[in-house]
Amino acid sequence: MTTTGHDKQREAVALAYRETDAAPRVVAKGKGLIADEIISRAREHGVYVHESPELLSLLVQVDLDEHIPSQLYLAVAELLAWLYRVEHGGAAEDSPPSLPLPPAHRR
C-alpha cells in the first residue's frame, strides 16, 4: 500500500506487511520525483495507492524499514481490511473507510 498527499510537492510512503512482521513496515518514502517514482512503481505492480494527507503526515515520521507505530495500527488495519474485501469480490465502488487517526505526534 502506498499513501500520498496533495501538497505543493507530492509525497509518498509505501508500506509492506508480511505474516511474520509484527506490524506493517515503511519500505519507501520520498518527495517530488522520488514520490512520483514510488507511486508509478506501485501502480505498475498493482499495489493500491491511497490518498490521505492525514495518514501521510504521520507515516513520513517513521524511519525506513521501521514498523508503523502502534497508534496507527487501527487506521492501517481498517484500510487493509477494506482493500482485502475489494480485492476478493467486494464492491470496488465502495470508498475507503474513514480512518481513525490519532492526533498528530512527533517521534
Biopython code that builds the backbone (N, CA, C, O; Angstrom):
import numpy as np
from Bio.PDB.StructureBuilder import StructureBuilder

atoms = [
    (1, "MET", "N", (0.851, -1.160, 0.000)),
    (1, "MET", "CA", (0.000, 0.000, 0.000)),
    (1, "MET", "C", (0.893, 1.218, 0.000)),
    (1, "MET", "O", (1.904, 1.261, 0.701)),
    (2, "THR", "N", (0.520, 2.199, -0.781)),
    (2, "THR", "CA", (1.220, 3.464, -0.833)),
    (2, "THR", "C", (0.222, 4.547, -0.475)),
    (2, "THR", "O", (-0.939, 4.481, -0.879)),
    (3, "THR", "N", (0.662, 5.544, 0.281)),
    (3, "THR", "CA", (-0.210, 6.651, 0.610)),
    (3, "THR", "C", (0.444, 7.932, 0.131)),
    (3, "THR", "O", (1.660, 8.099, 0.223)),
    (4, "THR", "N", (-0.380, 8.834, -0.382)),
    (4, "THR", "CA", (0.149, 10.062, -0.961)),
    (4, "THR", "C", (-0.574, 11.271, -0.398)),
    (4, "THR", "O", (-1.632, 11.155, 0.221)),
    (5, "GLY", "N", (0.018, 12.433, -0.625)),
    (5, "GLY", "CA", (-0.591, 13.692, -0.211)),
    (5, "GLY", "C", (-0.700, 14.634, -1.393)),
    (5, "GLY", "O", (-0.148, 14.360, -2.459)),
    (6, "HIS", "N", (-1.413, 15.752, -1.216)),
    (6, "HIS", "CA", (-1.637, 16.710, -2.297)),
    (6, "HIS", "C", (-0.931, 18.040, -2.042)),
    (6, "HIS", "O", (-1.393, 19.064, -2.546)),
    (7, "ASP", "N", (0.139, 18.073, -1.302)),
    (7, "ASP", "CA", (0.836, 19.324, -1.033)),
    (7, "ASP", "C", (1.493, 19.838, -2.303)),
    (7, "ASP", "O", (1.415, 19.208, -3.358)),
    (8, "LYS", "N", (2.157, 21.016, -2.185)),
    (8, "LYS", "CA", (2.866, 21.586, -3.331)),
    (8, "LYS", "C", (3.801, 20.561, -3.937)),
    (8, "LYS", "O", (3.836, 20.381, -5.154)),
    (9, "GLN", "N", (4.558, 19.892, -3.085)),
    (9, "GLN", "CA", (5.464, 18.853, -3.556)),
    (9, "GLN", "C", (4.890, 17.508, -3.116)),
    (9, "GLN", "O", (4.731, 17.259, -1.920)),
    (10, "ARG", "N", (4.582, 16.655, -4.067)),
    (10, "ARG", "CA", (3.975, 15.356, -3.785)),
    (10, "ARG", "C", (4.873, 14.549, -2.856)),
    (10, "ARG", "O", (6.096, 14.572, -2.991)),
    (11, "GLU", "N", (4.269, 13.841, -1.920)),
    (11, "GLU", "CA", (4.986, 12.945, -1.016)),
    (11, "GLU", "C", (4.321, 11.580, -1.087)),
    (11, "GLU", "O", (3.130, 11.462, -1.377)),
    (12, "ALA", "N", (5.113, 10.555, -0.816)),
    (12, "ALA", "CA", (4.567, 9.197, -0.812)),
    (12, "ALA", "C", (5.306, 8.363, 0.220)),
    (12, "ALA", "O", (6.500, 8.547, 0.459)),
    (13, "VAL", "N", (4.571, 7.445, 0.824)),
    (13, "VAL", "CA", (5.131, 6.457, 1.744)),
    (13, "VAL", "C", (4.565, 5.110, 1.327)),
    (13, "VAL", "O", (3.360, 4.972, 1.114)),
    (14, "ALA", "N", (5.438, 4.120, 1.211)),
    (14, "ALA", "CA", (4.998, 2.771, 0.853)),
    (14, "ALA", "C", (5.129, 1.869, 2.071)),
    (14, "ALA", "O", (6.143, 1.884, 2.768)),
    (15, "LEU", "N", (4.086, 1.087, 2.313)),
    (15, "LEU", "CA", (4.072, 0.130, 3.419)),
    (15, "LEU", "C", (4.081, -1.281, 2.866)),
    (15, "LEU", "O", (3.552, -1.547, 1.787)),
    (16, "ALA", "N", (4.689, -2.180, 3.621)),
    (16, "ALA", "CA", (4.657, -3.601, 3.285)),
    (16, "ALA", "C", (4.358, -4.371, 4.562)),
    (16, "ALA", "O", (4.738, -3.964, 5.660)),
    (17, "TYR", "N", (3.670, -5.491, 4.391)),
    (17, "TYR", "CA", (3.338, -6.326, 5.551)),
    (17, "TYR", "C", (3.466, -7.789, 5.160)),
    (17, "TYR", "O", (2.927, -8.230, 4.145)),
    (18, "ARG", "N", (4.181, -8.520, 5.976)),
    (18, "ARG", "CA", (4.287, -9.973, 5.820)),
    (18, "ARG", "C", (3.728, -10.613, 7.085)),
    (18, "ARG", "O", (3.725, -9.998, 8.151)),
    (19, "GLU", "N", (3.262, -11.833, 6.964)),
    (19, "GLU", "CA", (2.690, -12.522, 8.123)),
    (19, "GLU", "C", (3.685, -12.639, 9.267)),
    (19, "GLU", "O", (3.282, -12.719, 10.427)),
    (20, "THR", "N", (4.974, -12.650, 8.959)),
    (20, "THR", "CA", (5.995, -12.763, 10.007)),
    (20, "THR", "C", (6.313, -11.421, 10.666)),
    (20, "THR", "O", (7.005, -11.384, 11.683)),
    (21, "ASP", "N", (5.814, -10.317, 10.096)),
    (21, "ASP", "CA", (6.049, -8.992, 10.674)),
    (21, "ASP", "C", (5.103, -8.747, 11.848)),
    (21, "ASP", "O", (3.963, -9.210, 11.853)),
    (22, "ALA", "N", (5.594, -8.020, 12.827)),
    (22, "ALA", "CA", (4.746, -7.628, 13.950)),
    (22, "ALA", "C", (3.729, -6.581, 13.513)),
    (22, "ALA", "O", (2.628, -6.510, 14.059)),
    (23, "ALA", "N", (4.101, -5.772, 12.531)),
    (23, "ALA", "CA", (3.240, -4.705, 12.022)),
    (23, "ALA", "C", (3.751, -4.310, 10.647)),
    (23, "ALA", "O", (4.870, -4.667, 10.279)),
    (24, "PRO", "N", (2.942, -3.571, 9.876)),
    (24, "PRO", "CA", (3.438, -3.088, 8.585)),
    (24, "PRO", "C", (4.694, -2.238, 8.772)),
    (24, "PRO", "O", (4.874, -1.583, 9.799)),
    (25, "ARG", "N", (5.560, -2.265, 7.753)),
    (25, "ARG", "CA", (6.810, -1.505, 7.780)),
    (25, "ARG", "C", (6.804, -0.470, 6.666)),
    (25, "ARG", "O", (6.164, -0.656, 5.631)),
    (26, "VAL", "N", (7.528, 0.627, 6.891)),
    (26, "VAL", "CA", (7.740, 1.627, 5.855)),
    (26, "VAL", "C", (8.891, 1.125, 4.992)),
    (26, "VAL", "O", (10.010, 0.956, 5.477)),
    (27, "VAL", "N", (8.613, 0.886, 3.715)),
    (27, "VAL", "CA", (9.641, 0.333, 2.827)),
    (27, "VAL", "C", (10.148, 1.348, 1.811)),
    (27, "VAL", "O", (11.163, 1.109, 1.157)),
    (28, "ALA", "N", (9.464, 2.466, 1.670)),
    (28, "ALA", "CA", (9.926, 3.534, 0.777)),
    (28, "ALA", "C", (9.201, 4.809, 1.161)),
    (28, "ALA", "O", (8.048, 4.778, 1.592)),
    (29, "LYS", "N", (9.888, 5.931, 1.001)),
    (29, "LYS", "CA", (9.232, 7.212, 1.184)),
    (29, "LYS", "C", (10.053, 8.275, 0.488)),
    (29, "LYS", "O", (11.268, 8.143, 0.339)),
    (30, "GLY", "N", (9.378, 9.330, 0.066)),
    (30, "GLY", "CA", (10.089, 10.390, -0.616)),
    (30, "GLY", "C", (9.166, 11.507, -1.052)),
    (30, "GLY", "O", (7.945, 11.425, -0.920)),
    (31, "LYS", "N", (9.793, 12.568, -1.581)),
    (31, "LYS", "CA", (9.078, 13.748, -2.070)),
    (31, "LYS", "C", (9.412, 13.965, -3.534)),
    (31, "LYS", "O", (10.410, 13.451, -4.039)),
    (32, "GLY", "N", (8.572, 14.727, -4.207)),
    (32, "GLY", "CA", (8.840, 15.126, -5.580)),
    (32, "GLY", "C", (8.988, 13.956, -6.529)),
    (32, "GLY", "O", (8.120, 13.087, -6.604)),
    (33, "LEU", "N", (10.109, 13.943, -7.262)),
    (33, "LEU", "CA", (10.345, 12.888, -8.256)),
    (33, "LEU", "C", (10.412, 11.507, -7.621)),
    (33, "LEU", "O", (9.968, 10.529, -8.222)),
    (34, "ILE", "N", (10.962, 11.415, -6.411)),
    (34, "ILE", "CA", (11.023, 10.117, -5.733)),
    (34, "ILE", "C", (9.609, 9.639, -5.402)),
    (34, "ILE", "O", (9.292, 8.462, -5.575)),
    (35, "ALA", "N", (8.771, 10.542, -4.931)),
    (35, "ALA", "CA", (7.380, 10.182, -4.650)),
    (35, "ALA", "C", (6.674, 9.728, -5.921)),
    (35, "ALA", "O", (5.943, 8.737, -5.916)),
    (36, "ASP", "N", (6.896, 10.457, -7.004)),
    (36, "ASP", "CA", (6.280, 10.075, -8.276)),
    (36, "ASP", "C", (6.713, 8.672, -8.698)),
    (36, "ASP", "O", (5.903, 7.899, -9.210)),
    (37, "GLU", "N", (7.987, 8.343, -8.485)),
    (37, "GLU", "CA", (8.505, 7.020, -8.848)),
    (37, "GLU", "C", (7.897, 5.934, -7.955)),
    (37, "GLU", "O", (7.551, 4.856, -8.440)),
    (38, "ILE", "N", (7.767, 6.212, -6.664)),
    (38, "ILE", "CA", (7.139, 5.250, -5.744)),
    (38, "ILE", "C", (5.712, 4.959, -6.207)),
    (38, "ILE", "O", (5.297, 3.802, -6.272)),
    (39, "ILE", "N", (4.974, 6.010, -6.524)),
    (39, "ILE", "CA", (3.580, 5.860, -6.953)),
    (39, "ILE", "C", (3.505, 5.116, -8.285)),
    (39, "ILE", "O", (2.664, 4.234, -8.462)),
    (40, "SER", "N", (4.376, 5.470, -9.210)),
    (40, "SER", "CA", (4.399, 4.820, -10.519)),
    (40, "SER", "C", (4.691, 3.326, -10.395)),
    (40, "SER", "O", (4.006, 2.500, -10.998)),
    (41, "ARG", "N", (5.707, 2.989, -9.616)),
    (41, "ARG", "CA", (6.045, 1.568, -9.439)),
    (41, "ARG", "C", (4.938, 0.812, -8.726)),
    (41, "ARG", "O", (4.659, -0.339, -9.058)),
    (42, "ALA", "N", (4.309, 1.445, -7.753)),
    (42, "ALA", "CA", (3.196, 0.791, -7.059)),
    (42, "ALA", "C", (2.098, 0.447, -8.057)),
    (42, "ALA", "O", (1.599, -0.679, -8.078)),
    (43, "ARG", "N", (1.728, 1.412, -8.876)),
    (43, "ARG", "CA", (0.649, 1.181, -9.847)),
    (43, "ARG", "C", (1.039, 0.138, -10.884)),
    (43, "ARG", "O", (0.209, -0.675, -11.291)),
    (44, "GLU", "N", (2.306, 0.156, -11.317)),
    (44, "GLU", "CA", (2.784, -0.845, -12.283)),
    (44, "GLU", "C", (2.629, -2.263, -11.739)),
    (44, "GLU", "O", (2.381, -3.203, -12.494)),
    (45, "HIS", "N", (2.776, -2.409, -10.420)),
    (45, "HIS", "CA", (2.710, -3.733, -9.797)),
    (45, "HIS", "C", (1.353, -4.022, -9.153)),
    (45, "HIS", "O", (1.210, -4.988, -8.403)),
    (46, "GLY", "N", (0.369, -3.192, -9.446)),
    (46, "GLY", "CA", (-0.971, -3.426, -8.936)),
    (46, "GLY", "C", (-1.127, -3.176, -7.452)),
    (46, "GLY", "O", (-2.028, -3.725, -6.818)),
    (47, "VAL", "N", (-0.249, -2.343, -6.888)),
    (47, "VAL", "CA", (-0.327, -2.016, -5.464)),
    (47, "VAL", "C", (-1.285, -0.839, -5.288)),
    (47, "VAL", "O", (-1.205, 0.154, -6.011)),
    (48, "TYR", "N", (-2.174, -0.962, -4.338)),
    (48, "TYR", "CA", (-3.162, 0.089, -4.077)),
    (48, "TYR", "C", (-2.476, 1.366, -3.615)),
    (48, "TYR", "O", (-1.597, 1.329, -2.754)),
    (49, "VAL", "N", (-2.877, 2.492, -4.185)),
    (49, "VAL", "CA", (-2.365, 3.808, -3.791)),
    (49, "VAL", "C", (-3.512, 4.564, -3.132)),
    (49, "VAL", "O", (-4.511, 4.880, -3.779)),
    (50, "HIS", "N", (-3.367, 4.845, -1.862)),
    (50, "HIS", "CA", (-4.394, 5.538, -1.079)),
    (50, "HIS", "C", (-3.968, 6.976, -0.861)),
    (50, "HIS", "O", (-2.828, 7.228, -0.469)),
    (51, "GLU", "N", (-4.859, 7.923, -1.105)),
    (51, "GLU", "CA", (-4.534, 9.329, -0.921)),
    (51, "GLU", "C", (-5.132, 9.810, 0.391)),
    (51, "GLU", "O", (-6.347, 9.954, 0.523)),
    (52, "SER", "N", (-4.257, 10.056, 1.356)),
    (52, "SER", "CA", (-4.681, 10.540, 2.658)),
    (52, "SER", "C", (-3.591, 11.429, 3.237)),
    (52, "SER", "O", (-2.632, 10.928, 3.824)),
    (53, "PRO", "N", (-3.728, 12.747, 3.078)),
    (53, "PRO", "CA", (-2.717, 13.654, 3.637)),
    (53, "PRO", "C", (-2.533, 13.476, 5.139)),
    (53, "PRO", "O", (-1.423, 13.621, 5.652)),
    (54, "GLU", "N", (-3.622, 13.159, 5.847)),
    (54, "GLU", "CA", (-3.526, 12.996, 7.295)),
    (54, "GLU", "C", (-2.678, 11.786, 7.661)),
    (54, "GLU", "O", (-1.793, 11.878, 8.511)),
    (55, "LEU", "N", (-2.950, 10.648, 7.016)),
    (55, "LEU", "CA", (-2.176, 9.440, 7.286)),
    (55, "LEU", "C", (-0.731, 9.634, 6.835)),
    (55, "LEU", "O", (0.198, 9.211, 7.522)),
    (56, "LEU", "N", (-0.546, 10.266, 5.694)),
    (56, "LEU", "CA", (0.793, 10.529, 5.191)),
    (56, "LEU", "C", (1.607, 11.348, 6.183)),
    (56, "LEU", "O", (2.775, 11.044, 6.427)),
    (57, "SER", "N", (0.997, 12.392, 6.759)),
    (57, "SER", "CA", (1.745, 13.251, 7.686)),
    (57, "SER", "C", (2.254, 12.473, 8.897)),
    (57, "SER", "O", (3.266, 12.845, 9.490)),
    (58, "LEU", "N", (1.565, 11.404, 9.265)),
    (58, "LEU", "CA", (2.018, 10.571, 10.375)),
    (58, "LEU", "C", (3.056, 9.547, 9.918)),
    (58, "LEU", "O", (4.020, 9.271, 10.631)),
    (59, "LEU", "N", (2.852, 8.992, 8.735)),
    (59, "LEU", "CA", (3.768, 7.956, 8.249)),
    (59, "LEU", "C", (5.136, 8.497, 7.842)),
    (59, "LEU", "O", (6.128, 7.774, 7.940)),
    (60, "VAL", "N", (5.217, 9.745, 7.388)),
    (60, "VAL", "CA", (6.521, 10.282, 6.979)),
    (60, "VAL", "C", (7.464, 10.416, 8.172)),
    (60, "VAL", "O", (8.674, 10.559, 7.998)),
    (61, "GLN", "N", (6.918, 10.372, 9.367)),
    (61, "GLN", "CA", (7.743, 10.457, 10.570)),
    (61, "GLN", "C", (8.404, 9.130, 10.937)),
    (61, "GLN", "O", (9.281, 9.084, 11.799)),
    (62, "VAL", "N", (7.980, 8.059, 10.283)),
    (62, "VAL", "CA", (8.516, 6.728, 10.568)),
    (62, "VAL", "C", (9.748, 6.501, 9.692)),
    (62, "VAL", "O", (9.710, 6.751, 8.487)),
    (63, "ASP", "N", (10.830, 6.030, 10.291)),
    (63, "ASP", "CA", (12.059, 5.755, 9.556)),
    (63, "ASP", "C", (11.873, 4.576, 8.609)),
    (63, "ASP", "O", (11.032, 3.705, 8.835)),
    (64, "LEU", "N", (12.676, 4.566, 7.541)),
    (64, "LEU", "CA", (12.650, 3.446, 6.601)),
    (64, "LEU", "C", (12.949, 2.136, 7.323)),
    (64, "LEU", "O", (13.785, 2.087, 8.225)),
    (65, "ASP", "N", (12.264, 1.092, 6.918)),
    (65, "ASP", "CA", (12.391, -0.267, 7.441)),
    (65, "ASP", "C", (11.950, -0.395, 8.894)),
    (65, "ASP", "O", (12.240, -1.399, 9.544)),
    (66, "GLU", "N", (11.257, 0.604, 9.403)),
    (66, "GLU", "CA", (10.704, 0.543, 10.755)),
    (66, "GLU", "C", (9.219, 0.200, 10.677)),
    (66, "GLU", "O", (8.546, 0.522, 9.698)),
    (67, "HIS", "N", (8.722, -0.453, 11.715)),
    (67, "HIS", "CA", (7.293, -0.753, 11.804)),
    (67, "HIS", "C", (6.528, 0.533, 12.092)),
    (67, "HIS", "O", (7.047, 1.457, 12.719)),
    (68, "ILE", "N", (5.283, 0.572, 11.622)),
    (68, "ILE", "CA", (4.452, 1.728, 11.937)),
    (68, "ILE", "C", (4.209, 1.752, 13.444)),
    (68, "ILE", "O", (4.218, 0.699, 14.083)),
    (69, "PRO", "N", (3.992, 2.934, 14.023)),
    (69, "PRO", "CA", (3.734, 2.997, 15.466)),
    (69, "PRO", "C", (2.369, 2.391, 15.805)),
    (69, "PRO", "O", (1.456, 2.371, 14.979)),
    (70, "SER", "N", (2.256, 1.909, 17.017)),
    (70, "SER", "CA", (1.025, 1.239, 17.438)),
    (70, "SER", "C", (-0.196, 2.154, 17.330)),
    (70, "SER", "O", (-1.317, 1.671, 17.168)),
    (71, "GLN", "N", (0.009, 3.468, 17.417)),
    (71, "GLN", "CA", (-1.118, 4.403, 17.307)),
    (71, "GLN", "C", (-1.770, 4.344, 15.921)),
    (71, "GLN", "O", (-2.913, 4.770, 15.760)),
    (72, "LEU", "N", (-1.052, 3.819, 14.919)),
    (72, "LEU", "CA", (-1.600, 3.747, 13.569)),
    (72, "LEU", "C", (-2.123, 2.364, 13.201)),
    (72, "LEU", "O", (-2.643, 2.178, 12.101)),
    (73, "TYR", "N", (-1.995, 1.388, 14.105)),
    (73, "TYR", "CA", (-2.439, 0.021, 13.804)),
    (73, "TYR", "C", (-3.893, -0.016, 13.348)),
    (73, "TYR", "O", (-4.202, -0.626, 12.325)),
    (74, "LEU", "N", (-4.779, 0.621, 14.084)),
    (74, "LEU", "CA", (-6.211, 0.542, 13.780)),
    (74, "LEU", "C", (-6.515, 1.170, 12.423)),
    (74, "LEU", "O", (-7.251, 0.588, 11.626)),
    (75, "ALA", "N", (-5.959, 2.347, 12.150)),
    (75, "ALA", "CA", (-6.216, 3.021, 10.872)),
    (75, "ALA", "C", (-5.719, 2.180, 9.699)),
    (75, "ALA", "O", (-6.440, 1.992, 8.720)),
    (76, "VAL", "N", (-4.498, 1.678, 9.796)),
    (76, "VAL", "CA", (-3.929, 0.885, 8.700)),
    (76, "VAL", "C", (-4.666, -0.447, 8.580)),
    (76, "VAL", "O", (-4.896, -0.922, 7.467)),
    (77, "ALA", "N", (-5.040, -1.058, 9.705)),
    (77, "ALA", "CA", (-5.772, -2.326, 9.661)),
    (77, "ALA", "C", (-7.125, -2.154, 8.970)),
    (77, "ALA", "O", (-7.526, -3.010, 8.182)),
    (78, "GLU", "N", (-7.826, -1.066, 9.253)),
    (78, "GLU", "CA", (-9.113, -0.833, 8.605)),
    (78, "GLU", "C", (-8.952, -0.621, 7.105)),
    (78, "GLU", "O", (-9.764, -1.098, 6.312)),
    (79, "LEU", "N", (-7.906, 0.094, 6.724)),
    (79, "LEU", "CA", (-7.645, 0.310, 5.304)),
    (79, "LEU", "C", (-7.288, -1.003, 4.608)),
    (79, "LEU", "O", (-7.770, -1.270, 3.507)),
    (80, "LEU", "N", (-6.449, -1.824, 5.241)),
    (80, "LEU", "CA", (-6.078, -3.113, 4.663)),
    (80, "LEU", "C", (-7.268, -4.064, 4.590)),
    (80, "LEU", "O", (-7.396, -4.823, 3.629)),
    (81, "ALA", "N", (-8.138, -4.031, 5.596)),
    (81, "ALA", "CA", (-9.331, -4.885, 5.578)),
    (81, "ALA", "C", (-10.256, -4.476, 4.438)),
    (81, "ALA", "O", (-10.808, -5.334, 3.750)),
    (82, "TRP", "N", (-10.430, -3.164, 4.233)),
    (82, "TRP", "CA", (-11.244, -2.683, 3.124)),
    (82, "TRP", "C", (-10.640, -3.129, 1.794)),
    (82, "TRP", "O", (-11.352, -3.606, 0.911)),
    (83, "LEU", "N", (-9.332, -2.971, 1.659)),
    (83, "LEU", "CA", (-8.648, -3.363, 0.439)),
    (83, "LEU", "C", (-8.804, -4.865, 0.176)),
    (83, "LEU", "O", (-9.027, -5.277, -0.962)),
    (84, "TYR", "N", (-8.689, -5.673, 1.218)),
    (84, "TYR", "CA", (-8.866, -7.124, 1.092)),
    (84, "TYR", "C", (-10.270, -7.439, 0.569)),
    (84, "TYR", "O", (-10.431, -8.270, -0.325)),
    (85, "ARG", "N", (-11.284, -6.772, 1.132)),
    (85, "ARG", "CA", (-12.662, -7.012, 0.691)),
    (85, "ARG", "C", (-12.834, -6.650, -0.781)),
    (85, "ARG", "O", (-13.467, -7.391, -1.534)),
    (86, "VAL", "N", (-12.272, -5.511, -1.193)),
    (86, "VAL", "CA", (-12.380, -5.078, -2.585)),
    (86, "VAL", "C", (-11.690, -6.082, -3.520)),
    (86, "VAL", "O", (-12.227, -6.442, -4.567)),
    (87, "GLU", "N", (-10.491, -6.525, -3.122)),
    (87, "GLU", "CA", (-9.734, -7.459, -3.961)),
    (87, "GLU", "C", (-10.356, -8.845, -4.028)),
    (87, "GLU", "O", (-10.075, -9.602, -4.957)),
    (88, "HIS", "N", (-11.189, -9.187, -3.066)),
    (88, "HIS", "CA", (-11.784, -10.523, -3.017)),
    (88, "HIS", "C", (-13.295, -10.500, -3.214)),
    (88, "HIS", "O", (-14.040, -11.217, -2.545)),
    (89, "GLY", "N", (-13.725, -9.662, -4.142)),
    (89, "GLY", "CA", (-15.117, -9.705, -4.551)),
    (89, "GLY", "C", (-16.017, -8.660, -3.953)),
    (89, "GLY", "O", (-17.217, -8.663, -4.225)),
    (90, "GLY", "N", (-15.484, -7.762, -3.147)),
    (90, "GLY", "CA", (-16.311, -6.696, -2.606)),
    (90, "GLY", "C", (-16.629, -5.671, -3.674)),
    (90, "GLY", "O", (-16.147, -5.773, -4.802)),
    (91, "ALA", "N", (-17.414, -4.710, -3.333)),
    (91, "ALA", "CA", (-17.799, -3.670, -4.277)),
    (91, "ALA", "C", (-16.656, -2.676, -4.445)),
    (91, "ALA", "O", (-16.308, -1.959, -3.507)),
    (92, "ALA", "N", (-16.083, -2.635, -5.619)),
    (92, "ALA", "CA", (-14.944, -1.754, -5.899)),
    (92, "ALA", "C", (-15.334, -0.288, -5.811)),
    (92, "ALA", "O", (-14.489, 0.569, -5.557)),
    (93, "GLU", "N", (-16.622, 0.003, -6.022)),
    (93, "GLU", "CA", (-17.027, 1.406, -5.975)),
    (93, "GLU", "C", (-17.163, 1.932, -4.543)),
    (93, "GLU", "O", (-17.285, 3.139, -4.337)),
    (94, "ASP", "N", (-17.143, 1.037, -3.558)),
    (94, "ASP", "CA", (-17.178, 1.488, -2.167)),
    (94, "ASP", "C", (-15.943, 2.319, -1.891)),
    (94, "ASP", "O", (-14.831, 1.926, -2.244)),
    (95, "SER", "N", (-16.134, 3.459, -1.262)),
    (95, "SER", "CA", (-14.984, 4.309, -0.960)),
    (95, "SER", "C", (-14.240, 3.754, 0.250)),
    (95, "SER", "O", (-14.819, 3.038, 1.067)),
    (96, "PRO", "N", (-12.952, 4.089, 0.362)),
    (96, "PRO", "CA", (-12.181, 3.620, 1.519)),
    (96, "PRO", "C", (-12.829, 4.098, 2.818)),
    (96, "PRO", "O", (-13.550, 5.095, 2.829)),
    (97, "PRO", "N", (-12.570, 3.389, 3.898)),
    (97, "PRO", "CA", (-13.185, 3.773, 5.169)),
    (97, "PRO", "C", (-12.620, 5.093, 5.684)),
    (97, "PRO", "O", (-11.527, 5.512, 5.301)),
    (98, "SER", "N", (-13.378, 5.729, 6.547)),
    (98, "SER", "CA", (-12.876, 6.897, 7.260)),
    (98, "SER", "C", (-11.893, 6.365, 8.298)),
    (98, "SER", "O", (-12.266, 5.554, 9.145)),
    (99, "LEU", "N", (-10.651, 6.811, 8.239)),
    (99, "LEU", "CA", (-9.608, 6.223, 9.074)),
    (99, "LEU", "C", (-9.559, 6.857, 10.456)),
    (99, "LEU", "O", (-9.521, 8.081, 10.584)),
    (100, "PRO", "N", (-9.561, 6.017, 11.496)),
    (100, "PRO", "CA", (-9.480, 6.520, 12.872)),
    (100, "PRO", "C", (-8.032, 6.906, 13.210)),
    (100, "PRO", "O", (-7.296, 6.111, 13.795)),
    (101, "LEU", "N", (-7.634, 8.111, 12.847)),
    (101, "LEU", "CA", (-6.253, 8.532, 13.056)),
    (101, "LEU", "C", (-6.067, 9.206, 14.411)),
    (101, "LEU", "O", (-6.948, 9.934, 14.867)),
    (102, "PRO", "N", (-4.935, 8.969, 15.052)),
    (102, "PRO", "CA", (-4.635, 9.660, 16.309)),
    (102, "PRO", "C", (-4.245, 11.093, 16.010)),
    (102, "PRO", "O", (-3.951, 11.419, 14.860)),
    (103, "PRO", "N", (-4.235, 11.961, 17.017)),
    (103, "PRO", "CA", (-3.747, 13.326, 16.800)),
    (103, "PRO", "C", (-2.300, 13.275, 16.305)),
    (103, "PRO", "O", (-1.563, 12.346, 16.636)),
    (104, "ALA", "N", (-1.898, 14.260, 15.521)),
    (104, "ALA", "CA", (-0.529, 14.303, 15.007)),
    (104, "ALA", "C", (0.432, 14.243, 16.188)),
    (104, "ALA", "O", (0.199, 14.844, 17.237)),
    (105, "HIS", "N", (1.521, 13.499, 15.987)),
    (105, "HIS", "CA", (2.505, 13.349, 17.054)),
    (105, "HIS", "C", (3.906, 13.375, 16.473)),
    (105, "HIS", "O", (4.082, 13.152, 15.276)),
    (106, "ARG", "N", (4.865, 13.632, 17.269)),
    (106, "ARG", "CA", (6.266, 13.633, 16.854)),
    (106, "ARG", "C", (6.942, 12.463, 17.528)),
    (106, "ARG", "O", (6.691, 12.158, 18.694)),
    (107, "ARG", "N", (7.812, 11.811, 16.764)),
    (107, "ARG", "CA", (8.559, 10.696, 17.328)),
    (107, "ARG", "C", (9.738, 11.217, 18.091)),
    (107, "ARG", "O", (10.506, 10.435, 18.651)),
]
sb = StructureBuilder()
sb.init_structure("model")
sb.init_model(0)
sb.init_chain("A")
sb.init_seg("    ")
for serial, (resi, resn, name, xyz) in enumerate(atoms, 1):
    if name == "N":
        sb.init_residue(resn, " ", resi, " ")
    sb.init_atom(name, np.array(xyz, "f"), 0.0, 1.0, " ", f" {name:<3s}", serial, name[0])
structure = sb.get_structure()
